[in-house]
């Protein structure tokens, strides 16, 4: 809050203003004199000009308490909009003086000294009255008995509740908070504010304050309670929006010396404080109060925008906004809503200061967390498969702002979602599988991998040579169909002879040719198993019967699993004899056929 030069000029020099109240129906401020019998002063609520004194009714002479006497004066001012409506003033000895609020003319009085009301009070002028504007309930502090009364001015019916410590407390001020339905009561001796449920008069919280608190006022513009702290010459601001938050958000504002009464104009938010030591009424313009300062989102990525939003109230005139602690890349501006696009990761504490035309200011801080750009690692279960084998995919996100959403494209028109996915390719080919990651603030990361898909693996076997005779070599050929090269061929001839071979050097890359000589006659099961580059396998099996060879003993020269064919000259001679025999037979038959009739 900042002073605005409204000092109540025109009040008599001997005046010691103890309390102040606003009567909206008369646009007047009533200032109570707490030191002598001077009647309440009337100030114009708009200009602060002195407009005279109220009629003091039947108030005259000294008041007494426990054998002491002192000038009566007035201790509190309240406006009751429901019952009457009235402007009500209290004296330290428990008397209530009631004025009509429209023209401030005398209405009536209740006298505590005559026991019409059950009040007693010590010889000190304090703020003793509060009113619930919704139902007109009058709340009165009995400072000597540490009690609060809920009084019906029409019927004089009342309820009472105990407040504070009976042997130590001195209750000095009271205000009703319509936000939480509680009374806030100051304790001059114990430097505390009691929060009392207005319906039950039970104390629900205690808030420590500064030094010798006296008057209180509710600020409807910001929902806070302002406390006149007479010992330190400050106003203490309490968050009165809820009982739980009452001890939060304290702020001290220096004011004039020895402040006592306090009032807040609900129309413009100005605070009026009485100075009991100097006869001055000080007016304070409300400073801006930052009700909320948010970052949306509060966690973002590098290069992704966050909106800083300030909601302020109170103060005078136009607001100006200044930001500090912004991340690199974010430029401050005189705006209540600022778009920030950070360029460097980190955790930042951003502060905004709101300044009004009267140079009053309020500030607030918000946390903004900036993550690096998101990344994603794509790992497939395999990069090459045969046939309709399932391929598994896993995405591993990092950085960015969770949660993440992931979309898959497998390269064949199919798609999927989630951190993990599986897919079966219907036809052979080479496909590019891709994953797109989007985090919660729109950050994007991408990754891809190639998947090679072959046809289903099968094997075709052919045999050359006379494999049915022992001791004779036979050539076997196996060809792989489908699958993915390179291939491995494993031959088993059923006679305890095996051969492991790769692709043949002279044939196609998907075939293998081997020769084998069976050492003895018998029936054998031959098999060949082909394994391709991705571990897929296919086998072929067949049986062969081997007769006794030319040596008639069923035995043949020993040979290994890859026995070679006979040498070339012997093979050629055997072939010549066979050809000659065939030619002679053909010639003989033709000649004898020609001689037939």
C-alpha positions as CSV (number, residue, x, y, z in Angstrom):
1,X,0.0,0.0,0.0
2,X,1.1,3.5,-0.7
3,X,0.0,6.8,1.1
4,X,-2.2,9.0,-1.0
5,X,-2.1,12.2,1.1
6,X,-5.5,11.9,2.8
7,X,-4.8,13.0,6.4
8,X,-8.2,14.0,7.8
9,X,-7.4,17.7,8.1
10,X,-10.1,19.5,10.0
11,X,-10.5,17.3,13.0
12,X,-9.9,19.2,16.2
13,X,-6.4,19.3,17.6
14,X,-7.2,17.4,20.7
15,X,-8.8,14.6,18.9
16,X,-7.3,11.1,19.3
17,X,-9.0,9.0,16.6
18,X,-9.3,5.4,17.9
19,X,-11.7,3.8,15.3
20,X,-13.1,4.5,11.9
21,X,-16.0,3.2,9.9
22,X,-17.6,3.7,6.5
23,X,-21.3,4.4,6.2
24,X,-22.0,3.9,2.5
25,X,-25.6,5.3,2.7
26,X,-24.2,8.6,3.8
27,X,-20.9,8.4,1.9
28,X,-19.3,9.2,5.2
29,X,-16.4,8.1,7.4
30,X,-17.1,8.2,11.1
31,X,-14.0,8.8,13.2
32,X,-14.3,8.0,16.9
33,X,-12.4,9.9,19.6
34,X,-11.0,7.5,22.0
35,X,-9.5,9.9,24.5
36,X,-12.3,12.3,25.6
37,X,-15.9,13.1,25.3
38,X,-15.6,14.5,21.8
39,X,-18.5,13.3,19.6
40,X,-17.7,11.3,16.4
41,X,-16.2,13.3,13.5
42,X,-17.8,13.0,10.1
43,X,-15.5,13.0,7.0
44,X,-16.5,13.0,3.4
45,X,-15.5,9.5,2.2
46,X,-14.6,10.8,-1.2
47,X,-12.6,14.0,-0.5
48,X,-11.7,13.5,3.2
49,X,-13.2,16.9,4.0
50,X,-14.3,17.4,7.6
51,X,-18.1,17.8,7.7
52,X,-18.8,18.2,11.4
53,X,-19.5,16.1,14.5
54,X,-22.4,13.7,15.3
55,X,-24.8,14.4,18.1
56,X,-23.5,12.6,21.1
57,X,-27.0,11.8,22.4
58,X,-26.9,11.1,26.1
59,X,-23.2,10.6,26.3
60,X,-21.6,12.9,28.8
61,X,-19.1,12.9,31.7
62,X,-16.7,10.3,32.8
63,X,-17.0,6.5,32.7
64,X,-15.8,4.2,35.4
65,X,-14.5,0.8,35.8
66,X,-13.3,-1.0,39.0
67,X,-13.2,2.3,40.9
68,X,-11.3,4.1,38.1
69,X,-12.6,6.9,35.9
70,X,-11.6,8.0,32.4
71,X,-13.0,10.0,29.5
72,X,-15.6,7.8,27.9
73,X,-14.8,8.5,24.2
74,X,-15.7,5.9,21.6
75,X,-14.0,2.7,20.8
76,X,-15.6,1.2,17.7
77,X,-17.7,2.0,14.6
78,X,-19.8,-0.5,12.7
79,X,-22.4,-0.4,9.9
80,X,-25.4,-2.7,10.1
81,X,-27.1,-2.9,6.7
82,X,-29.8,-5.3,7.8
83,X,-31.2,-4.3,11.1
84,X,-32.1,-0.6,10.8
85,X,-29.9,0.1,8.9
86,X,-27.8,1.7,11.6
87,X,-24.4,3.2,12.2
88,X,-23.4,1.9,15.6
89,X,-20.7,3.2,17.9
90,X,-19.4,1.6,21.1
91,X,-17.8,3.1,24.2
92,X,-15.1,1.4,26.4
93,X,-17.6,0.9,29.2
94,X,-19.9,-1.3,27.1
95,X,-22.5,1.3,25.9
96,X,-23.8,1.2,22.3
97,X,-24.9,4.3,20.5
98,X,-27.0,3.9,17.4
99,X,-27.5,6.4,14.6
100,X,-29.6,6.1,11.5
101,X,-27.2,5.4,8.6
102,X,-29.0,7.5,6.0
103,X,-28.6,10.9,7.7
104,X,-26.6,10.0,10.8
105,X,-29.3,11.2,13.1
106,X,-29.7,9.9,16.7
107,X,-31.6,6.7,17.0
108,X,-31.2,5.0,20.4
109,X,-28.7,3.6,22.9
110,X,-28.1,0.6,25.0
111,X,-26.2,1.0,28.3
112,X,-23.9,-1.7,29.6
113,X,-23.4,0.3,32.8
114,X,-27.1,-0.2,33.5
115,X,-26.8,-3.9,32.8
116,X,-29.2,-3.7,29.9
117,X,-26.4,-5.4,28.1
118,X,-24.0,-7.9,29.7
119,X,-20.9,-6.1,28.6
120,X,-18.0,-4.7,30.6
121,X,-14.9,-3.2,29.3
122,X,-11.5,-1.9,30.5
123,X,-10.5,1.8,30.3
124,X,-8.9,1.4,26.9
125,X,-10.3,2.4,23.5
126,X,-10.3,-0.5,21.1
127,X,-12.3,-1.8,18.1
128,X,-15.1,-3.8,19.7
129,X,-17.8,-4.3,17.0
130,X,-18.2,-6.4,13.9
131,X,-21.3,-7.0,11.7
132,X,-22.2,-9.9,9.4
133,X,-23.5,-8.1,6.3
134,X,-25.6,-11.1,5.2
135,X,-27.8,-11.3,8.3
136,X,-27.1,-8.2,10.4
137,X,-25.6,-10.1,13.3
138,X,-23.8,-7.8,15.7
139,X,-20.6,-9.2,17.3
140,X,-19.3,-7.4,20.4
141,X,-16.0,-8.0,22.2
142,X,-16.0,-8.0,26.0
143,X,-12.3,-7.4,26.4
144,X,-12.3,-7.8,30.2
145,X,-14.0,-11.2,30.1
146,X,-12.2,-12.4,26.9
147,X,-15.6,-13.2,25.3
148,X,-17.4,-12.5,22.1
149,X,-21.2,-11.9,21.9
150,X,-23.5,-12.5,19.0
151,X,-26.1,-9.8,19.7
152,X,-29.5,-9.1,18.2
153,X,-30.0,-5.4,18.5
154,X,-33.8,-5.7,18.2
155,X,-34.4,-8.4,20.8
156,X,-31.2,-8.0,22.8
157,X,-30.9,-11.8,22.7
158,X,-27.4,-13.0,22.5
159,X,-25.0,-16.0,22.6
160,X,-21.4,-15.8,24.0
161,X,-18.2,-17.7,23.4
162,X,-14.8,-17.6,25.1
163,X,-11.8,-16.3,23.3
164,X,-8.1,-16.2,24.3
165,X,-6.5,-16.7,27.7
166,X,-8.6,-15.2,30.5
167,X,-5.6,-14.3,32.6
168,X,-3.3,-13.0,29.9
169,X,-5.3,-11.8,26.8
170,X,-6.6,-8.4,26.0
171,X,-9.0,-8.6,23.1
172,X,-8.6,-5.5,21.0
173,X,-10.3,-5.8,17.6
174,X,-12.8,-7.9,15.6
175,X,-13.8,-8.2,12.0
176,X,-16.2,-10.6,10.1
177,X,-14.8,-12.4,7.0
178,X,-17.6,-13.3,4.6
179,X,-15.3,-15.7,2.6
180,X,-15.0,-18.3,5.4
181,X,-17.7,-17.2,7.8
182,X,-15.3,-16.5,10.6
183,X,-14.5,-13.7,13.0
184,X,-10.9,-12.5,13.2
185,X,-10.1,-11.2,16.7
186,X,-6.9,-9.5,17.8
187,X,-5.1,-10.1,21.1
188,X,-3.2,-7.0,22.1
189,X,-1.2,-8.6,24.8
190,X,-0.3,-12.0,23.2
191,X,0.3,-10.6,19.6
192,X,-2.1,-13.1,18.1
193,X,-5.2,-13.2,15.8
194,X,-7.9,-15.7,16.8
195,X,-10.1,-17.2,14.0
196,X,-13.5,-17.8,15.5
197,X,-16.4,-19.6,13.7
198,X,-19.2,-17.0,13.6
199,X,-21.9,-19.6,13.9
200,X,-20.6,-21.5,16.9
201,X,-18.3,-18.9,18.4
202,X,-15.6,-21.6,18.7
203,X,-12.0,-20.7,18.1
204,X,-10.7,-22.7,15.1
205,X,-7.2,-21.2,14.5
206,X,-4.6,-18.9,16.0
207,X,-2.3,-16.8,13.9
208,X,0.8,-15.0,15.3
209,X,1.1,-11.4,14.1
210,X,3.5,-8.4,14.9
211,X,3.4,-6.3,18.0
212,X,0.2,-5.2,19.8
213,X,-2.4,-5.7,17.1
214,X,-5.6,-3.6,17.4
215,X,-8.1,-2.9,14.6
216,X,-8.8,-5.2,11.7
217,X,-10.5,-4.8,8.3
218,X,-11.6,-7.2,5.6
219,X,-10.4,-6.3,2.1
220,X,-13.1,-7.6,-0.3
221,X,-11.0,-6.9,-3.4
222,X,-8.3,-9.4,-2.5
223,X,-10.0,-11.4,0.2
224,X,-7.3,-10.6,2.8
225,X,-7.5,-9.4,6.4
226,X,-5.6,-6.2,7.3
227,X,-4.4,-5.8,10.9
228,X,-3.3,-2.5,12.4
229,X,-0.2,-3.3,14.3
230,X,0.1,-0.5,16.9
231,X,3.5,-1.6,18.3
232,X,5.4,-1.6,15.1
233,X,3.4,1.0,13.1
234,X,2.6,-1.5,10.4
235,X,-0.3,-3.0,8.7
236,X,-0.1,-6.8,8.6
237,X,-1.9,-8.5,5.8
238,X,-3.2,-12.0,6.3
239,X,-4.7,-14.4,3.7
240,X,-8.3,-14.6,4.9
241,X,-9.6,-16.7,2.0
242,X,-9.6,-19.8,4.2
243,X,-8.7,-20.7,7.8
244,X,-6.0,-23.1,6.6
245,X,-4.3,-20.3,4.6
246,X,-4.6,-17.7,7.4
247,X,-1.0,-17.9,8.4
248,X,0.2,-17.7,4.8
249,X,1.0,-14.7,2.7
250,X,1.9,-12.3,5.5
251,X,3.0,-8.9,4.4
252,X,3.8,-5.8,6.5
253,X,3.2,-2.3,5.2
254,X,4.5,0.7,7.2
255,X,1.9,3.3,8.2
256,X,1.7,6.2,10.6
257,X,2.8,5.9,14.2
258,X,0.6,4.0,16.6
259,X,-2.2,3.0,14.2
260,X,-5.5,2.0,15.9
261,X,-8.7,1.8,13.8
262,X,-8.7,0.6,10.3
263,X,-11.3,0.6,7.5
264,X,-11.3,-0.4,3.8
265,X,-13.6,1.3,1.3
266,X,-15.2,-1.6,-0.6
267,X,-15.8,0.7,-3.7
268,X,-12.1,1.6,-4.4
269,X,-10.1,-0.5,-2.0
270,X,-8.5,2.4,-0.2
271,X,-7.5,1.7,3.4
272,X,-8.1,4.3,6.1
273,X,-6.0,4.1,9.3
274,X,-6.4,6.2,12.4
275,X,-3.3,7.5,14.3
276,X,-4.2,7.6,18.0
277,X,-0.9,9.4,18.8
278,X,-1.1,12.2,16.2
279,X,-4.8,12.8,15.5
280,X,-4.3,11.9,11.8
281,X,-6.4,9.7,9.5
282,X,-4.1,8.2,6.8
283,X,-5.4,7.0,3.5
284,X,-3.5,4.3,1.7
285,X,-4.1,3.3,-1.9
286,X,-4.2,-0.5,-2.3
287,X,-1.2,-2.0,-3.9
288,X,-1.7,-4.6,-6.6
289,X,-1.9,-8.1,-5.2
290,X,-0.9,-11.0,-7.4
291,X,-3.8,-13.4,-6.9
292,X,-2.2,-16.0,-9.2
293,X,0.8,-16.4,-11.3
294,X,0.9,-19.6,-13.4
295,X,3.0,-21.2,-16.1
296,X,1.0,-23.4,-18.6
297,X,2.4,-25.9,-19.0
298,X,4.7,-25.7,-16.0
299,X,7.0,-28.3,-17.6
300,X,7.9,-28.0,-21.3
301,X,10.6,-28.8,-23.8
302,X,13.2,-26.7,-25.4
303,X,11.6,-24.7,-28.2
304,X,8.1,-25.5,-27.0
305,X,6.0,-22.5,-25.7
306,X,4.8,-22.0,-22.2
307,X,2.3,-19.2,-21.2
308,X,3.0,-17.1,-18.1
309,X,-0.3,-15.7,-16.8
310,X,-0.6,-13.1,-14.1
311,X,-3.9,-12.3,-12.4
312,X,-3.6,-9.2,-10.2
313,X,-6.2,-7.1,-8.3
314,X,-6.2,-3.9,-6.2
315,X,-3.9,-1.0,-6.8
316,X,-4.5,2.2,-8.6
317,X,-4.7,2.7,-12.3
318,X,-2.9,0.7,-15.0
319,X,-0.7,-2.2,-14.2
320,X,2.8,-2.6,-15.5
321,X,4.5,-6.1,-15.5
322,X,8.2,-6.9,-15.2
323,X,9.6,-10.4,-15.3
324,X,12.9,-11.8,-14.0
325,X,14.5,-15.3,-14.0
326,X,13.2,-16.1,-17.5
327,X,14.9,-19.0,-19.3
328,X,17.3,-18.1,-22.2
329,X,15.2,-17.4,-25.3
330,X,12.2,-15.9,-23.4
331,X,11.9,-12.2,-23.8
332,X,10.2,-10.2,-21.1
333,X,7.4,-7.7,-22.0
334,X,5.0,-5.4,-20.2
335,X,2.2,-8.0,-20.5
336,X,-0.1,-9.9,-18.1
337,X,0.1,-12.9,-20.4
338,X,3.5,-13.7,-21.8
339,X,4.4,-16.4,-24.2
340,X,7.8,-17.9,-23.4
341,X,9.8,-20.2,-25.8
342,X,12.8,-21.4,-23.8
343,X,15.9,-22.5,-25.7
344,X,18.0,-24.0,-22.8
345,X,17.0,-26.9,-20.6
346,X,16.9,-26.3,-16.8
347,X,14.8,-25.5,-13.8
348,X,13.8,-21.8,-13.6
349,X,12.2,-19.6,-10.9
350,X,10.4,-16.8,-12.8
351,X,9.2,-13.8,-10.8
352,X,6.7,-11.2,-12.0
353,X,6.4,-7.7,-10.3
354,X,3.2,-5.9,-10.9
355,X,3.4,-2.1,-10.4
356,X,0.4,0.3,-10.5
357,X,0.1,4.0,-11.3
358,X,0.8,4.9,-7.7
359,X,4.0,2.9,-7.7
360,X,2.6,0.3,-5.5
361,X,3.7,-3.2,-6.4
362,X,3.2,-6.8,-5.7
363,X,5.1,-9.9,-6.9
364,X,4.9,-13.6,-7.2
365,X,7.1,-16.5,-8.4
366,X,6.4,-19.6,-10.4
367,X,8.6,-22.6,-11.3
368,X,9.2,-23.5,-14.9
369,X,11.0,-26.8,-15.8
370,X,12.5,-27.1,-19.3
371,X,13.4,-30.5,-20.7
372,X,15.7,-31.3,-23.6
373,X,14.0,-32.3,-26.9
374,X,12.6,-35.8,-26.8
375,X,14.5,-38.7,-28.4
376,X,13.4,-42.2,-29.2
377,X,15.5,-45.4,-29.7
378,X,13.9,-48.0,-32.0
379,X,15.0,-51.7,-31.4
380,X,13.5,-54.5,-33.5
381,X,13.6,-58.1,-32.4
382,X,15.2,-59.0,-35.8
383,X,16.1,-57.1,-38.9
384,X,15.5,-60.1,-41.4
385,X,12.9,-62.8,-41.3
386,X,11.5,-65.7,-43.5
387,X,7.9,-66.0,-44.5
388,X,5.2,-64.9,-42.1
389,X,7.4,-64.7,-39.0
390,X,6.4,-62.1,-36.4
391,X,8.7,-59.1,-35.9
392,X,8.8,-57.3,-32.5
393,X,9.5,-53.6,-32.1
394,X,10.3,-51.6,-28.9
395,X,10.6,-47.8,-28.6
396,X,12.7,-46.4,-25.7
397,X,11.9,-42.7,-25.1
398,X,14.1,-40.2,-23.3
399,X,14.1,-36.5,-22.5
400,X,11.0,-34.5,-23.4
401,X,8.0,-34.2,-21.2
402,X,6.0,-37.4,-20.4
403,X,3.6,-38.9,-21.0
404,X,4.4,-40.0,-24.5
405,X,2.3,-41.2,-27.4
406,X,3.8,-43.4,-30.1
407,X,2.6,-44.2,-33.6
408,X,4.1,-47.0,-35.7
409,X,4.2,-47.4,-39.5
410,X,5.6,-50.8,-40.7
411,X,6.3,-49.8,-44.3
412,X,3.6,-52.0,-45.8
413,X,0.7,-49.8,-45.1
414,X,-0.1,-51.2,-41.7
415,X,0.2,-49.1,-38.4
416,X,0.2,-49.5,-34.7
417,X,0.6,-47.6,-31.3
418,X,2.3,-48.0,-28.0
419,X,5.8,-48.5,-26.6
420,X,5.9,-52.1,-27.9
421,X,4.4,-53.5,-31.1
422,X,4.5,-56.7,-33.2
423,X,3.9,-57.2,-36.9
424,X,3.8,-60.0,-39.5
425,X,4.8,-59.1,-43.1
426,X,2.6,-60.8,-45.7
427,X,5.0,-60.7,-48.7
428,X,8.7,-60.8,-49.2
429,X,10.6,-57.5,-49.6
430,X,12.6,-54.8,-47.8
431,X,10.5,-52.5,-45.6
432,X,11.3,-49.4,-43.6
433,X,9.5,-49.5,-40.2
434,X,9.1,-46.1,-38.5
435,X,8.0,-44.8,-35.0
436,X,6.9,-41.2,-34.3
437,X,6.9,-40.1,-30.6
438,X,5.0,-37.1,-29.4
439,X,5.3,-35.9,-25.8
440,X,2.8,-34.1,-23.7
441,X,3.8,-30.6,-24.9
442,X,4.0,-31.5,-28.6
443,X,7.7,-32.3,-28.8
444,X,8.4,-34.9,-31.6
445,X,11.1,-37.5,-32.1
446,X,11.4,-40.1,-34.9
447,X,13.3,-43.3,-35.6
448,X,13.4,-45.9,-38.3
449,X,14.8,-49.3,-39.2
450,X,14.9,-51.6,-42.3
451,X,13.4,-55.1,-42.2
452,X,14.2,-57.6,-44.9
453,X,11.5,-60.3,-45.4
454,X,12.2,-63.5,-47.4
455,X,9.9,-66.2,-48.7
456,X,9.4,-69.3,-46.7
457,X,12.4,-71.6,-46.9
458,X,12.2,-75.0,-48.8
459,X,14.6,-77.4,-50.3
460,X,14.7,-79.4,-53.6
461,X,17.1,-82.4,-54.0
462,X,18.4,-84.1,-57.2
463,X,20.8,-87.1,-57.5
464,X,23.2,-88.1,-60.3
465,X,25.1,-91.3,-60.8
466,X,24.6,-95.0,-59.9
467,X,23.9,-94.8,-56.3
468,X,22.3,-98.2,-56.0
469,X,25.6,-100.1,-56.1
470,X,28.1,-100.2,-53.3
471,X,31.5,-98.7,-54.1
472,X,30.0,-96.3,-56.8
473,X,30.0,-92.6,-56.2
474,X,26.7,-90.6,-56.4
475,X,26.4,-86.9,-56.8
476,X,23.6,-85.3,-54.7
477,X,22.4,-81.7,-55.2
478,X,20.3,-79.6,-52.9
479,X,18.8,-76.3,-53.9
480,X,17.3,-73.7,-51.4
481,X,14.0,-72.0,-52.4
482,X,13.0,-68.9,-50.5
483,X,14.8,-67.9,-47.3
484,X,17.7,-65.4,-47.0
485,X,21.3,-66.1,-48.1
486,X,23.8,-67.2,-47.2
487,X,22.8,-70.8,-46.6
488,X,24.3,-73.7,-44.7
489,X,23.8,-77.3,-45.9
490,X,24.1,-80.3,-43.6
491,X,24.0,-83.7,-45.3
492,X,23.4,-87.0,-43.5
493,X,23.8,-90.2,-45.6
494,X,22.4,-92.6,-43.1
495,X,25.7,-94.6,-42.9
496,X,27.2,-92.6,-40.1
497,X,28.7,-90.2,-42.6
498,X,27.8,-86.5,-42.5
499,X,28.9,-83.5,-44.4
500,X,28.6,-79.8,-43.4
501,X,29.0,-77.5,-46.4
502,X,28.3,-74.0,-47.5
503,X,27.2,-73.0,-51.0
504,X,28.9,-74.6,-53.9
505,X,31.6,-72.7,-55.5
506,X,30.6,-73.6,-59.1
507,X,26.8,-73.6,-58.8
508,X,24.2,-71.0,-57.9
509,X,24.6,-69.4,-54.4
510,X,21.5,-71.2,-53.2
511,X,22.7,-74.8,-54.0
512,X,25.1,-77.3,-52.8
513,X,26.5,-80.4,-54.7
514,X,28.3,-83.3,-52.9
515,X,29.3,-86.8,-53.9
516,X,29.1,-89.8,-51.7
517,X,30.1,-93.5,-52.0
518,X,28.4,-96.1,-49.9
519,X,30.9,-98.7,-48.7
520,X,28.4,-101.5,-48.3
521,X,25.0,-102.7,-49.6
522,X,21.9,-101.9,-47.6
523,X,19.0,-99.5,-47.2
524,X,19.9,-96.0,-46.1
525,X,17.9,-92.8,-45.2
526,X,19.5,-89.7,-46.6
527,X,18.6,-86.2,-45.4
528,X,19.7,-82.7,-46.1
529,X,18.9,-79.7,-43.8
530,X,19.3,-76.1,-45.1
531,X,19.7,-73.2,-42.6
532,X,19.5,-69.6,-43.9
533,X,21.0,-66.4,-42.6
534,X,18.2,-65.7,-40.1
535,X,18.3,-69.2,-38.6
536,X,15.3,-70.6,-40.5
537,X,15.7,-74.3,-41.5
538,X,14.1,-76.7,-44.0
539,X,14.9,-80.4,-44.5
540,X,14.4,-83.2,-47.1
541,X,14.5,-86.9,-46.4
542,X,14.4,-90.0,-48.7
543,X,15.5,-93.7,-48.7
544,X,18.0,-95.4,-51.1
545,X,18.8,-99.1,-51.6
546,X,22.4,-100.0,-52.3
547,X,23.1,-103.4,-54.0
548,X,26.4,-105.4,-53.9
549,X,29.1,-103.9,-56.1
550,X,31.2,-105.6,-58.9
551,X,33.5,-107.5,-56.4
552,X,30.6,-109.7,-55.4
553,X,31.4,-109.6,-51.8
554,X,29.3,-106.6,-51.1
555,X,32.4,-104.6,-50.1
556,X,34.0,-101.7,-51.9
557,X,37.1,-99.7,-51.6
558,X,36.9,-97.4,-48.5
559,X,35.9,-93.8,-49.2
560,X,34.8,-90.9,-47.2
561,X,31.5,-89.0,-47.3
562,X,32.7,-86.9,-50.2
563,X,34.2,-89.8,-52.3
564,X,35.3,-88.8,-55.8
565,X,34.2,-90.2,-59.1
566,X,36.6,-92.9,-60.9
567,X,39.6,-91.5,-62.8
568,X,38.9,-90.2,-66.3
569,X,40.8,-92.9,-68.5
570,X,39.1,-95.9,-66.9
571,X,35.8,-94.2,-67.1
572,X,36.3,-93.5,-70.8
573,X,37.3,-97.1,-71.6
574,X,34.3,-98.5,-69.9
575,X,32.1,-96.1,-71.8
576,X,33.7,-97.2,-75.2
577,X,33.0,-100.9,-74.6
578,X,29.4,-100.2,-73.7
579,X,28.9,-98.1,-76.8
580,X,30.4,-100.8,-79.2
581,X,28.2,-103.5,-77.8
582,X,25.1,-101.4,-78.3
583,X,26.0,-100.6,-81.9
584,X,26.7,-104.3,-82.8
585,X,23.4,-105.4,-81.4
586,X,21.5,-102.8,-83.5
587,X,23.3,-103.9,-86.7
588,X,22.6,-107.6,-86.1
589,X,18.8,-107.1,-85.7
590,X,18.4,-104.9,-88.7
591,X,20.2,-107.5,-91.0
592,X,18.1,-110.4,-89.9
593,X,14.9,-108.4,-90.2
594,X,15.6,-107.6,-93.9
595,X,15.6,-111.4,-94.7
596,X,12.1,-112.1,-93.5
597,X,9.4,-112.7,-96.2
